[in-house]
Amino acid sequence: MKPLVYIIAAQQEELDGFFQGLEAKQDGETVLYEGENYLVRGFFGGIGKVSISYRLGKMIQKERPDRIINIGVAGSINTDLKAFDILLATNGCYHDVDCTAFGYEYGQMCQMPLYFPCDMELLTVSQENIHDEHVKYGLILSGDSFITKDNCKSEFFDKFLNPYAVDMESAAVLQCALIEKIPCNIIRAISDDATSEENKEHYEFALQDASIKAGKIAHQLLDLLYIK
């Protein structure tokens, strides 16, 4: 039986970025694609930590995948990461969690690790086969805020180990995967510089093209990962 991969995205544009040009079929609220050596079920998760966790949890209860990949776009907060670069997250963390009153580190959810790890198998495949200066590796931060220059906090850089980008879902997806013990990766194309005055406008301008870039690298990595 071919391994099943969930491709989950917060927005329809981000999900469409993976399936563009592929012969996929609609299956209820999901999209099915059969690669040579793997199956993909793609679905829309919704924006924010709760929406995407809720929908991912429901899907896992119906059909347990062998791997989860969260694709889409993110805002850069690192000078090493430019617009339309690709970030393959090495781990994810919440930037809006504060349980320090109970002895946890800033950003650490109760009874959870501070950093949620991404699956090393896919990361290794990428590092060994994708030789592209626009593909970067690092920490992604998540929280229920669209980050702009006005709310990009110093805590992002003071309390976390060299963060590269911010979004609103990745850490939640990684937490769900950790609880379920399912390998999980985050693939994000950079749509904007979150520390720029014009990042909202650039995000809206770049959303579709950046989503396609993230989708293409996800497809390429799955082909490499599940090669005969």
Buried (B, 14 or more C-beta within 10 A) or exposed (E): EEBBBBBBBBBEBBBBBBBBEBEBEEEEEBBBBEBEEBBBBBBBBBBBBEBBBBBBEEBBEEEEBBBBBBBBBBBBBBEEBEBBBBBBBBBBBBBBBEBEEEEBBBBBBEEBBBBBBBBEEBBEBBEEEBEEEBBBBBBBBBBBBBBBEEEBEEBBEEBBEEBBBBBBBBBBBBBBBBEBEBBBBBBBBBBBBBBBEEBBEBBEBBBBBBBBBBBBBBBBBBBBBBEE
